[in-house]
Amino acid sequence: MRNRELIITNIISHFAVLKAEVGLRSKVNLQDINVHAEQFYKILLNDILELNLENINIVEQNAAVIDLADKKKRIAIQVTSNNSKKKIKETAEAFNNKELFKDYDELKILIIKDKTERDDVLEYDDFSFKMKDDVIDINNITSNILDIDDVERLEKIEKWLNGELVQKHYDARINSKPNEVKTFMTLIDIISDEDNHREFEIEDEPDPKLKIETRFKDYATFLKNLYAELYIDYNYALVIAEYSSEITSVQIRKIGTYLKDVSNKYLRSSNNDPEEALENLCEYFNSFFLKENLPFDEMAIKFYLIHQLIRCNVFPN
């Protein structure tokens, strides 16, 4: 059985991608994301909270103020990207005016972006709404996931998220941008193949608690910003490559060991400047593709190396 912590880490990674994409789509006013979010969160919350939510606004026009509802457990949910106090008040007031409290004991407003923390309590004669508890976002859903001990249930959620957030996305893009996934898969094969390894001085075991801010204080902002910029375009491809490659635990160990050794060589030769060392390390791995005349995406290689840097496999200490 797979490790519970690893599964949760993968789920949280999927949520990070979701939050980033919602933010980008909101900036270009693609409000149809609200419609897609209703179906997405209906399935997700049914699995995580063991609810039986339905798209209530499709069958009950009088309940247009809410999107999802579990009539048996008497929970109503509105899904929205608008986290303003005005929107929250309007929703609570409409819920009260339509007397939906007769059918539902709880109203939750699910913000598909990050919610704003508020302590306001809206009091009505037969209904009250606590903004602190009743406005929720992906962070609240993550907390619910952390409470799940059933590994099979977690694996089900992870598999579904991978299909919704990774596979569907790339089904539309894989033919037009094949180099991203192929680059990662080939790179993983190259790094885990002992025939490509060279002898480098083995350093002490890295301490994963030494975060970027500690290890590279002067370069922390540069490294984190670069990772954030590349994450949107390349994280999907990396997840697909890792799933498709069926990497074994032995390969993962080889990749980590090899990257620690070779990256430290480049860090030393760059006088502990990770920005310069990263460029040189990228060129080193680019050379494998050039040597074999293989097509590749240079930025995909850079993203992979920064991804491994954060895992303390690149420039470990």
C-alpha positions as CSV (number, residue, x, y, z in Angstrom):
1,M,0.0,0.0,0.0
2,R,1.3,3.5,-0.9
3,N,2.5,5.9,1.7
4,R,-0.3,8.2,3.0
5,E,1.9,11.3,3.3
6,L,3.0,10.9,-0.3
7,I,-0.6,10.7,-1.5
8,I,-1.6,13.8,0.5
9,T,1.4,15.7,-0.9
10,N,0.3,14.8,-4.4
11,I,-3.2,15.9,-3.7
12,I,-2.0,19.3,-2.3
13,S,0.2,19.7,-5.4
14,H,-2.9,19.3,-7.5
15,F,-4.7,21.9,-5.4
16,A,-1.8,24.3,-5.9
17,V,-2.2,23.9,-9.7
18,L,-6.0,24.5,-9.4
19,K,-5.5,27.7,-7.4
20,A,-3.0,29.0,-9.9
21,E,-5.3,28.3,-12.9
22,V,-8.3,29.9,-11.2
23,G,-6.2,33.0,-10.5
24,L,-5.1,33.2,-14.1
25,R,-8.5,32.6,-15.6
26,S,-10.1,35.2,-13.3
27,K,-7.6,37.8,-14.5
28,V,-8.8,37.4,-18.1
29,N,-12.5,37.4,-17.0
30,L,-13.2,33.9,-18.0
31,Q,-16.2,33.7,-15.6
32,D,-17.4,30.4,-17.0
33,I,-15.0,28.9,-14.6
34,N,-17.7,29.2,-11.9
35,V,-19.9,26.9,-13.9
36,H,-17.2,24.3,-14.4
37,A,-16.3,24.6,-10.7
38,E,-19.8,23.6,-9.5
39,Q,-19.5,20.2,-11.1
40,F,-15.8,19.8,-10.0
41,Y,-16.5,20.6,-6.4
42,K,-19.7,18.6,-6.3
43,I,-17.7,15.4,-7.0
44,L,-14.7,16.4,-4.8
45,L,-16.8,17.3,-1.8
46,N,-18.9,14.2,-2.1
47,D,-15.7,12.1,-1.9
48,I,-14.0,14.1,0.8
49,L,-16.9,14.9,3.1
50,E,-18.9,11.9,2.1
51,L,-21.9,14.0,1.0
52,N,-24.5,13.5,-1.7
53,L,-24.5,16.9,-3.3
54,E,-26.6,17.7,-6.3
55,N,-26.7,20.6,-8.7
56,I,-29.7,22.0,-7.0
57,N,-30.0,25.2,-9.1
58,I,-30.7,23.1,-12.2
59,V,-33.8,21.5,-10.8
60,E,-35.1,24.1,-8.4
61,Q,-35.2,27.6,-9.9
62,N,-36.4,29.0,-6.5
63,A,-33.1,27.9,-5.0
64,A,-31.0,29.9,-7.5
65,V,-29.0,31.4,-4.6
66,I,-27.4,28.0,-4.0
67,D,-25.6,25.8,-6.4
68,L,-25.1,22.5,-4.6
69,A,-27.1,20.8,-1.9
70,D,-27.4,17.6,0.1
71,K,-31.0,17.4,1.1
72,K,-30.6,14.5,3.4
73,K,-27.8,16.1,5.4
74,R,-29.4,19.5,4.9
75,I,-26.3,21.3,3.6
76,A,-26.5,24.0,0.9
77,I,-23.4,25.4,-0.9
78,Q,-22.9,28.3,-3.3
79,V,-19.8,28.1,-5.5
80,T,-18.3,31.5,-6.5
81,S,-15.1,33.3,-7.4
82,N,-16.4,36.5,-5.8
83,N,-15.1,36.8,-2.2
84,S,-16.3,40.3,-1.5
85,K,-18.2,41.0,1.7
86,K,-21.1,42.4,-0.4
87,K,-21.4,39.2,-2.3
88,I,-21.4,37.1,0.9
89,K,-24.1,39.3,2.4
90,E,-26.3,39.2,-0.7
91,T,-26.1,35.4,-0.7
92,A,-27.0,35.1,3.0
93,E,-29.8,37.6,2.7
94,A,-31.3,35.8,-0.4
95,F,-31.0,32.4,1.5
96,N,-32.9,34.0,4.3
97,N,-35.5,35.8,2.2
98,K,-36.3,32.6,0.2
99,E,-36.6,30.8,3.6
100,L,-34.2,28.1,2.5
101,F,-33.3,27.6,6.1
102,K,-36.5,25.4,6.2
103,D,-34.8,22.9,3.9
104,Y,-31.2,23.3,5.0
105,D,-29.5,23.7,8.3
106,E,-26.2,25.0,6.9
107,L,-25.2,27.4,4.2
108,K,-21.6,27.3,3.0
109,I,-20.1,29.8,0.5
110,L,-17.2,28.1,-1.3
111,I,-14.7,30.6,-2.7
112,I,-12.8,29.0,-5.6
113,K,-10.0,31.6,-5.1
114,D,-8.6,32.4,-1.6
115,K,-11.1,33.6,0.8
116,T,-10.7,36.8,2.9
117,E,-10.6,36.1,6.6
118,R,-13.6,37.8,8.3
119,D,-15.3,37.4,11.7
120,D,-18.6,39.0,10.9
121,V,-21.8,37.2,11.9
122,L,-25.0,37.9,10.0
123,E,-28.0,37.3,12.2
124,Y,-31.6,36.8,11.0
125,D,-34.7,35.6,12.9
126,D,-34.4,32.0,11.9
127,F,-30.9,31.8,10.5
128,S,-27.3,33.0,11.2
129,F,-24.2,33.0,9.0
130,K,-20.7,33.0,10.5
131,M,-18.2,34.3,7.9
132,K,-15.3,32.7,9.7
133,D,-16.8,29.2,9.6
134,D,-19.3,29.3,6.7
135,V,-17.1,30.8,4.0
136,I,-14.7,28.1,2.9
137,D,-12.0,27.7,0.3
138,I,-9.4,25.1,-0.9
139,N,-7.5,25.5,2.4
140,N,-10.5,24.3,4.3
141,I,-10.9,21.3,1.9
142,T,-7.2,20.5,2.4
143,S,-7.8,20.4,6.2
144,N,-10.6,17.9,5.7
145,I,-8.3,15.7,3.6
146,L,-5.7,15.7,6.4
147,D,-8.3,14.2,8.6
148,I,-8.8,11.2,6.3
149,D,-7.0,8.1,7.5
150,D,-8.4,5.7,4.8
151,V,-5.5,5.3,2.3
152,E,-7.7,3.8,-0.4
153,R,-10.1,6.7,-0.1
154,L,-7.2,9.1,-0.4
155,E,-5.9,7.2,-3.5
156,K,-9.3,7.5,-5.1
157,I,-9.3,11.3,-4.6
158,E,-5.7,11.6,-5.9
159,K,-6.6,9.5,-9.0
160,W,-9.7,11.6,-9.7
161,L,-7.8,14.9,-9.3
162,N,-5.1,13.7,-11.6
163,G,-7.7,12.9,-14.2
164,E,-9.5,16.2,-13.8
165,L,-6.6,18.5,-13.4
166,V,-3.8,16.8,-15.4
167,Q,-5.0,14.3,-18.0
168,K,-8.0,16.3,-19.3
169,H,-5.8,19.4,-19.6
170,Y,-3.2,17.6,-21.6
171,D,-5.5,15.6,-23.7
172,A,-6.1,18.9,-25.5
173,R,-2.5,20.0,-25.6
174,I,-0.5,16.8,-26.0
175,N,-0.4,16.9,-29.8
176,S,0.5,20.6,-30.0
177,K,3.1,20.6,-27.2
178,P,4.5,17.1,-27.0
179,N,8.0,18.3,-26.1
180,E,7.2,19.2,-22.5
181,V,6.1,15.7,-21.5
182,K,8.7,13.9,-23.7
183,T,11.4,16.1,-22.3
184,F,10.6,15.1,-18.7
185,M,10.3,11.4,-19.5
186,T,13.6,11.4,-21.4
187,L,15.3,13.4,-18.7
188,I,14.1,11.0,-16.0
189,D,15.5,8.1,-18.1
190,I,18.8,9.9,-18.6
191,I,19.3,10.7,-14.9
192,S,18.3,7.3,-13.7
193,D,20.5,5.5,-16.2
194,E,23.8,4.6,-14.5
195,D,25.5,4.5,-17.9
196,N,25.2,8.3,-18.0
197,H,26.5,8.9,-14.6
198,R,29.9,10.4,-14.0
199,E,32.1,10.3,-10.9
200,F,31.6,13.2,-8.6
201,E,32.6,13.8,-5.1
202,I,29.9,12.6,-2.7
203,E,28.8,15.3,-0.3
204,D,27.2,14.9,3.2
205,E,23.6,13.9,3.3
206,P,21.3,16.9,2.7
207,D,19.1,18.3,5.5
208,P,15.6,18.9,4.0
209,K,14.9,21.4,6.8
210,L,17.4,23.8,5.2
211,K,14.9,25.6,3.0
212,I,15.8,27.9,0.2
213,E,15.7,31.0,2.5
214,T,18.4,29.4,4.6
215,R,20.5,27.7,1.9
216,F,20.5,30.6,-0.5
217,K,19.3,33.6,1.4
218,D,20.5,36.1,-1.3
219,Y,18.9,34.2,-4.1
220,A,15.7,33.0,-2.4
221,T,13.4,35.5,-4.1
222,F,14.9,34.8,-7.6
223,L,14.6,31.0,-7.2
224,K,11.0,31.1,-5.8
225,N,9.8,33.6,-8.5
226,L,11.4,31.5,-11.2
227,Y,9.7,28.3,-9.9
228,A,6.3,30.1,-9.7
229,E,6.6,31.4,-13.2
230,L,7.4,27.9,-14.7
231,Y,5.0,26.0,-12.4
232,I,1.8,26.9,-14.4
233,D,3.2,25.8,-17.8
234,Y,5.2,22.7,-16.7
235,N,3.8,21.1,-13.6
236,Y,1.0,19.3,-15.4
237,A,3.6,17.9,-17.9
238,L,5.8,16.7,-15.0
239,V,3.0,14.9,-13.3
240,I,2.0,13.2,-16.5
241,A,5.6,12.2,-17.2
242,E,6.1,10.8,-13.7
243,Y,2.8,8.8,-14.0
244,S,3.7,7.6,-17.5
245,S,7.2,6.7,-16.7
246,E,6.2,4.4,-13.8
247,I,9.3,5.4,-11.9
248,T,10.4,2.8,-9.4
249,S,11.7,3.5,-5.9
250,V,15.1,2.5,-7.0
251,Q,15.0,5.0,-9.9
252,I,13.9,7.8,-7.5
253,R,16.8,7.0,-5.2
254,K,19.3,7.0,-8.1
255,I,17.9,10.3,-9.4
256,G,18.3,11.9,-6.0
257,T,21.8,10.6,-5.5
258,Y,23.0,11.6,-8.9
259,L,21.5,15.1,-8.8
260,K,23.0,15.8,-5.4
261,D,26.5,14.8,-6.7
262,V,26.5,16.5,-10.1
263,S,24.7,19.7,-8.9
264,N,27.2,20.2,-6.1
265,K,30.0,20.1,-8.6
266,Y,28.5,22.9,-10.5
267,L,27.6,24.9,-7.4
268,R,31.3,24.7,-6.2
269,S,32.6,25.7,-9.7
270,S,30.2,28.7,-9.6
271,N,31.4,29.9,-6.2
272,N,28.1,28.9,-4.5
273,D,26.1,31.1,-6.8
274,P,22.9,29.0,-7.5
275,E,21.7,31.2,-10.3
276,E,24.9,30.7,-12.3
277,A,25.1,27.0,-11.2
278,L,21.6,26.4,-12.4
279,E,22.3,27.7,-15.8
280,N,25.4,25.5,-16.1
281,L,23.5,22.5,-14.8
282,C,20.8,23.1,-17.4
283,E,23.4,23.2,-20.2
284,Y,24.9,20.0,-18.9
285,F,21.6,18.1,-19.2
286,N,20.7,19.9,-22.5
287,S,23.9,18.3,-23.9
288,F,22.5,14.8,-23.5
289,F,19.6,15.7,-25.8
290,L,21.8,17.6,-28.3
291,K,24.2,14.6,-28.4
292,E,21.4,12.2,-29.4
293,N,19.7,14.8,-31.6
294,L,16.5,14.6,-29.6
295,P,13.9,17.4,-29.5
296,F,13.5,19.0,-26.1
297,D,12.2,22.0,-24.1
298,E,14.9,23.9,-22.4
299,M,12.6,25.5,-19.9
300,A,11.1,22.1,-19.0
301,I,14.6,21.0,-17.9
302,K,15.1,24.1,-15.9
303,F,11.7,23.6,-14.1
304,Y,12.6,20.0,-13.3
305,L,15.9,21.0,-11.8
306,I,14.3,23.8,-9.7
307,H,11.6,21.3,-8.6
308,Q,14.4,18.9,-7.5
309,L,16.2,21.9,-5.8
310,I,13.1,22.4,-3.6
311,R,13.2,18.7,-2.7
312,C,16.9,19.2,-1.7
313,N,18.2,16.9,-4.5
314,V,19.8,19.8,-6.3
315,F,22.4,21.9,-4.4
316,P,21.4,20.0,-1.3
317,N,23.3,21.9,1.4
